[in-house]
Amino acid sequence: MIIIGERINATRKPIAAALEARDSQAIFRTAREQLQAGAHYLDINGGDPRPAREAENIAWLVETVQGSVDVPLCIDSANPQAVKRGLSLAKHRAILNSISLESSRLGPLMPILEQSDCMVIGLLMSDQGAPAGVDDRLRNAEQLIKKLTAAGRKPEDIIIDPCFLTLSVDCLSARAVIDAIAAIHKEWPKVHIGGGCSNVSFGLPRRRYINFALLAGAIYHGMDTALIDPCTPGIMATLYAAQAVAGKDEFCMNYVTAEREGKLV
């Protein structure tokens, strides 16, 4: 399971404030907390309405985080200059988050991807918008995987994000994404699957329970990557338990080890 810590994101008010003030200690704390909670990668998002500023934010965040922890990064931006800066400064092989079939994103980012040795998250959005169901997701996945492999990415370097849509708007959206995960995993077993799972619970009370239920079902059907806040109480325990129940934890050793390390909280 690939765990990507999502907290260093400029859409979060504490991170936006830390970015504006160049408060490295706040970023240090956030990075260390996620790593200690079990993150394998840290997502870095320096979004800013000022395009030049976003590239500066990404560069500062990458250097600040790497000065605090030794962990691979996930460069989260659709801004080509920000992506270039982030990937060039990363000490370890990074993940590009994300590319899609949207022409406004695919065109500018594909040349960067072709010149970089990184993994990539492929979001199943297109110029027609979000995918409507399982078949739509499969069509988009086929197109995107073909483009990414043509750009030199091996299947195991690709993470397909099936688009986790809001459950409060469509009561069948979570079921559709889980069914799509199963279908994508069957068709392309070497490709990783996962993304920003918490989108599904937007607008609902006690969101973590919806997120936990989604994670359990998605992991059972083939999801092996999660962009989450690993510091959320119960979320890592849910992941370990879901992997054990799905038969992806031989002799339940990861689950037992997590208990011994005090992570099942």
ABEGO torsion letter per residue (X at the ends): XBBBBAABBAABAAAAAAAAAGBAAAAAAAAAAAAAAGBABBBBBABBABAAAAAAAAAAAAAAAAAABBBBBBBBBABAAAAAAAAAABABBBBBOBBBABAAAAAAAAAAAAABBBBBBBBABBAAEBBABAAAAAAAAAAAAAAAAAAGBBAAABBBBAGBBBAAABAAAAAAAAAAAAAAAAABAABBBEEBAAAAABGBBGAAAAAAAAAAAAAAAGBABBBBBAABBGAAAAAAAAAAAAGABBGGAAAAAAAAAGABX
